[in-house]
Amino acid sequence: MLIFELTVQGLVQGSIYALIAVGLTLVYGLLRILHVAHAGLFTLGGYIGVLVTNATGSLTLALLAAMVFVGALGVGVYRLCYQPILDKPPYVALIASIGLFVAMEEIFRLVFGPYGISYTAPPLLDSVTVGGMNLKQAELGVMAGTVVLIGGLALLAGRTRIGAAWRATVTDPAMAQSFGIDIVKVRYLNFFIGSALAAAAGVMVALLNNLVEPTMGAVASYKGLAIIVLGGLGDVRGTLIAALVLGVIESFGTIYLGAILDRDAIAFAFLIVVLLLRPRGLFGRA
């Protein structure tokens, strides 16, 4: 029973990691940019989720509002921060992204206060019994929400003309443009979807922890980058699997290695071991 409980807890955490890391993978796959400011959008999603839920009592409305607003802001980040420097070396975009993330943390601190905010009436607090194990509705909601969002992304990418244009732009931007694909609009869509998924992850973390604070995105940014390396840079399928694996490793590690390492240290120890054995990540190609 303990193994089952730890696995479920790991999948819940891995689901959140997946939503964060998929957005990073989409940006890297399209532009070869390590989008560190993505973690700031994740934090903003959590704030919007809490504020809208407190104001309206509707978690669904809060989730939609966070995804739409943060998705639009992600497009703005690309347009104002990245697009003007796409012709510069990759480290320029990385430095700009880190600076933007630090600025966002300070803005959150000034606007929302340094100690964070919580739900006035936390939703989905009740528990349900599954296979003799009590699970919070919030945990089930996180897993179900991740399946719906990632499933929708898979359908968009694999079954629509938009998805075909998206994949073509990732594979060969110049060739895609020669066939009439507007690669600028594809990039806008890429940032909108990736940022919206990060916002959904922020809402889910706020739901599980009943707290959103200015620095909430710091650890998420490190782990998101670790996950896309584990999955093979730019590989969405590998990223999803790596996120779930990392969540489960952390869950078991806190029980069996907790006296030696904390949860975050376990994640990075796992990353180091994997990269020593497979420098291209779990699913990376030469």
C-alpha positions as CSV (number, residue, x, y, z in Angstrom):
1,M,0.0,0.0,0.0
2,L,2.9,2.4,0.8
3,I,4.3,1.8,-2.7
4,F,1.0,2.6,-4.3
5,E,0.6,5.8,-2.2
6,L,4.0,7.0,-3.0
7,T,3.5,6.3,-6.7
8,V,0.3,8.3,-6.7
9,Q,1.9,11.2,-4.9
10,G,4.7,11.1,-7.3
11,L,2.4,11.2,-10.3
12,V,0.5,14.2,-8.9
13,Q,3.8,16.1,-8.5
14,G,5.0,14.9,-11.9
15,S,1.8,16.1,-13.5
16,I,2.6,19.6,-12.4
17,Y,6.2,19.3,-13.5
18,A,4.9,18.1,-16.9
19,L,2.8,21.2,-17.4
20,I,5.7,23.5,-16.5
21,A,8.3,21.6,-18.6
22,V,6.2,21.1,-21.7
23,G,6.0,24.9,-22.2
24,L,9.8,25.1,-21.8
25,T,10.3,22.3,-24.3
26,L,8.0,24.0,-26.9
27,V,10.0,27.2,-26.7
28,Y,13.3,25.4,-26.9
29,G,12.2,23.2,-29.7
30,L,11.1,26.2,-31.8
31,L,13.6,28.8,-30.9
32,R,16.5,27.1,-29.0
33,I,15.9,29.5,-26.1
34,L,16.1,28.5,-22.5
35,H,13.0,30.4,-21.3
36,V,13.8,30.9,-17.6
37,A,11.1,33.6,-17.3
38,H,8.6,30.8,-17.9
39,A,8.7,30.2,-14.1
40,G,7.5,33.8,-13.5
41,L,4.5,33.1,-15.7
42,F,3.9,30.0,-13.6
43,T,3.8,32.1,-10.4
44,L,1.5,34.7,-12.0
45,G,-0.9,31.9,-12.9
46,G,-1.0,30.9,-9.3
47,Y,-1.8,34.4,-8.1
48,I,-4.6,34.9,-10.7
49,G,-6.0,31.5,-9.7
50,V,-6.2,32.4,-6.1
51,L,-7.5,36.0,-6.6
52,V,-10.2,35.0,-9.1
53,T,-11.4,32.0,-7.0
54,N,-11.6,34.2,-3.9
55,A,-13.6,36.8,-5.9
56,T,-16.0,34.5,-7.7
57,G,-15.9,31.2,-5.9
58,S,-15.3,29.4,-9.2
59,L,-12.1,27.4,-9.6
60,T,-12.9,26.7,-13.2
61,L,-13.3,30.3,-14.0
62,A,-10.0,31.0,-12.2
63,L,-8.2,28.4,-14.2
64,L,-9.5,29.7,-17.5
65,A,-8.7,33.3,-16.6
66,A,-5.2,32.4,-15.6
67,M,-4.5,30.5,-18.8
68,V,-5.9,33.2,-21.1
69,F,-4.2,36.1,-19.4
70,V,-0.9,34.5,-18.8
71,G,-1.0,33.0,-22.3
72,A,-1.4,36.5,-23.8
73,L,1.4,37.8,-21.5
74,G,3.6,35.0,-22.8
75,V,3.1,36.3,-26.4
76,G,4.0,39.7,-25.2
77,V,7.2,38.4,-23.6
78,Y,8.2,36.9,-26.9
79,R,7.3,40.0,-28.9
80,L,9.1,42.5,-26.6
81,C,11.9,40.4,-25.1
82,Y,12.9,37.7,-27.5
83,Q,11.9,38.6,-31.0
84,P,14.3,41.6,-31.2
85,I,17.3,39.5,-30.2
86,L,16.7,36.3,-32.2
87,D,19.7,37.0,-34.4
88,K,21.9,37.3,-31.4
89,P,23.9,34.4,-29.7
90,P,21.7,32.1,-27.5
91,Y,23.3,33.4,-24.3
92,V,21.8,36.9,-24.9
93,A,18.3,35.5,-24.8
94,L,19.2,33.5,-21.7
95,I,20.5,36.5,-19.9
96,A,17.4,38.5,-20.9
97,S,15.2,35.7,-19.7
98,I,16.9,35.5,-16.3
99,G,16.7,39.2,-15.8
100,L,13.0,39.2,-16.7
101,F,12.3,36.4,-14.2
102,V,14.1,38.3,-11.4
103,A,12.1,41.4,-12.2
104,M,8.9,39.5,-12.2
105,E,9.7,38.1,-8.7
106,E,10.2,41.6,-7.4
107,I,7.0,42.9,-9.0
108,F,5.1,40.1,-7.4
109,R,6.6,41.0,-4.0
110,L,5.7,44.7,-4.4
111,V,2.1,44.1,-5.7
112,F,1.0,41.1,-3.7
113,G,3.3,41.4,-0.6
114,P,6.3,39.4,0.5
115,Y,4.4,36.7,2.4
116,G,2.1,35.3,-0.3
117,I,-1.7,34.9,-0.5
118,S,-4.0,32.0,0.1
119,Y,-7.6,30.9,-0.7
120,T,-10.2,32.3,1.7
121,A,-12.2,29.1,1.2
122,P,-9.9,26.4,-0.3
123,P,-11.7,24.3,-2.9
124,L,-11.6,20.5,-3.3
125,L,-10.6,19.8,0.2
126,D,-12.7,16.6,0.6
127,S,-11.1,13.2,0.3
128,V,-12.3,10.2,-1.7
129,T,-11.3,6.5,-1.2
130,V,-9.7,4.8,-4.1
131,G,-8.5,1.2,-3.6
132,G,-8.5,1.6,0.1
133,M,-6.4,4.8,0.0
134,N,-7.7,8.3,0.8
135,L,-6.9,10.9,-1.9
136,K,-7.7,14.6,-1.8
137,Q,-10.1,15.8,-4.5
138,A,-7.4,18.4,-5.4
139,E,-4.9,15.6,-6.1
140,L,-7.3,13.8,-8.4
141,G,-8.2,17.2,-10.0
142,V,-4.5,17.9,-10.7
143,M,-4.0,14.5,-12.5
144,A,-7.2,14.8,-14.4
145,G,-6.5,18.4,-15.5
146,T,-3.1,17.4,-16.7
147,V,-4.4,14.6,-18.8
148,V,-7.0,16.8,-20.4
149,L,-4.6,19.6,-21.1
150,I,-1.8,17.4,-22.5
151,G,-4.3,15.4,-24.4
152,G,-5.7,18.5,-26.0
153,L,-2.2,19.6,-26.9
154,A,-1.5,16.2,-28.5
155,L,-4.7,16.5,-30.6
156,L,-3.8,20.0,-31.7
157,A,-0.3,19.0,-32.7
158,G,-1.2,15.7,-34.4
159,R,-4.7,16.2,-35.9
160,T,-4.9,19.8,-37.1
161,R,-3.5,22.0,-39.8
162,I,-2.2,24.3,-37.1
163,G,-0.3,21.4,-35.6
164,A,1.1,20.5,-38.9
165,A,2.4,24.0,-39.4
166,W,3.8,24.0,-35.9
167,R,5.8,20.7,-36.5
168,A,7.0,21.9,-39.9
169,T,8.3,25.2,-38.3
170,V,10.1,23.3,-35.6
171,T,11.7,20.9,-38.2
172,D,12.8,23.5,-40.8
173,P,11.6,27.1,-40.4
174,A,13.0,28.3,-43.7
175,M,11.3,25.4,-45.6
176,A,8.0,26.0,-43.7
177,Q,8.1,29.7,-44.6
178,S,8.7,28.9,-48.3
179,F,5.4,26.9,-48.2
180,G,3.5,29.9,-47.0
181,I,3.5,29.2,-43.2
182,D,3.6,32.3,-41.1
183,I,6.3,31.4,-38.7
184,V,5.7,34.5,-36.6
185,K,2.1,33.4,-35.9
186,V,3.3,29.9,-35.1
187,R,5.8,31.3,-32.6
188,Y,3.0,33.5,-31.0
189,L,0.9,30.4,-30.7
190,N,3.8,28.4,-29.2
191,F,4.3,31.0,-26.5
192,F,0.6,31.3,-25.8
193,I,0.1,27.6,-25.3
194,G,3.3,27.1,-23.3
195,S,2.5,30.0,-21.0
196,A,-1.1,28.9,-20.6
197,L,0.1,25.5,-19.5
198,A,2.5,27.1,-17.0
199,A,-0.4,29.2,-15.6
200,A,-2.5,26.0,-15.2
201,A,0.4,24.5,-13.3
202,G,0.6,27.5,-11.0
203,V,-3.2,27.3,-10.2
204,M,-2.7,23.6,-9.4
205,V,0.2,24.2,-7.1
206,A,-1.8,26.9,-5.3
207,L,-4.6,24.4,-5.0
208,L,-2.4,21.8,-3.4
209,N,-0.5,24.1,-1.1
210,N,-3.1,26.8,-0.5
211,L,-0.3,29.3,-0.9
212,V,1.2,31.5,-3.6
213,E,4.3,33.5,-2.9
214,P,6.7,35.7,-5.0
215,T,9.5,33.1,-5.1
216,M,7.3,30.1,-5.9
217,G,8.8,29.9,-9.4
218,A,12.4,29.6,-8.4
219,V,12.6,25.9,-7.7
220,A,10.1,25.3,-10.6
221,S,12.5,27.0,-13.0
222,Y,15.4,24.8,-12.0
223,K,13.4,21.6,-12.1
224,G,11.7,22.5,-15.4
225,L,15.1,23.0,-17.0
226,A,16.3,19.8,-15.4
227,I,13.3,17.9,-16.8
228,I,13.8,19.1,-20.4
229,V,17.4,18.0,-20.2
230,L,16.4,14.6,-18.8
231,G,13.8,14.2,-21.6
232,G,16.1,15.2,-24.4
233,L,16.1,18.9,-25.3
234,G,13.1,19.7,-27.5
235,D,11.5,16.2,-27.2
236,V,7.9,16.7,-25.8
237,R,7.3,13.0,-25.3
238,G,10.5,12.6,-23.5
239,T,9.7,15.7,-21.3
240,L,6.4,14.2,-20.2
241,I,7.9,10.9,-19.3
242,A,10.9,12.5,-17.5
243,A,8.5,14.8,-15.5
244,L,6.5,11.8,-14.2
245,V,9.6,9.8,-13.5
246,L,11.1,12.7,-11.6
247,G,7.9,13.1,-9.5
248,V,7.9,9.4,-8.6
249,I,11.7,9.5,-7.8
250,E,11.2,12.4,-5.5
251,S,8.2,10.8,-3.8
252,F,10.1,7.6,-3.0
253,G,13.3,9.5,-2.2
254,T,11.6,11.6,0.5
255,I,10.8,8.3,2.4
256,Y,14.0,6.3,1.7
257,L,16.6,9.1,1.4
258,G,14.9,11.9,3.4
259,A,17.4,11.6,6.2
260,I,20.3,12.3,3.8
261,L,18.8,14.6,1.1
262,D,15.8,16.9,0.9
263,R,13.3,16.6,-1.9
264,D,14.9,19.1,-4.2
265,A,18.4,17.6,-3.7
266,I,17.0,14.2,-4.6
267,A,15.8,15.6,-7.9
268,F,19.2,17.0,-8.9
269,A,21.1,14.0,-7.7
270,F,18.9,11.9,-10.1
271,L,19.6,14.4,-12.9
272,I,23.4,14.1,-12.3
273,V,23.3,10.3,-12.3
274,V,21.2,10.3,-15.5
275,L,23.5,12.7,-17.3
276,L,26.6,10.8,-16.3
277,L,25.1,7.6,-17.9
278,R,23.2,9.3,-20.7
279,P,24.6,12.8,-21.5
280,R,21.8,13.4,-24.1
281,G,19.1,12.7,-21.5
282,L,16.8,9.7,-21.2
283,F,15.3,10.1,-24.7
284,G,17.8,12.4,-26.4
285,R,19.2,11.5,-29.8
286,A,22.8,12.0,-31.1
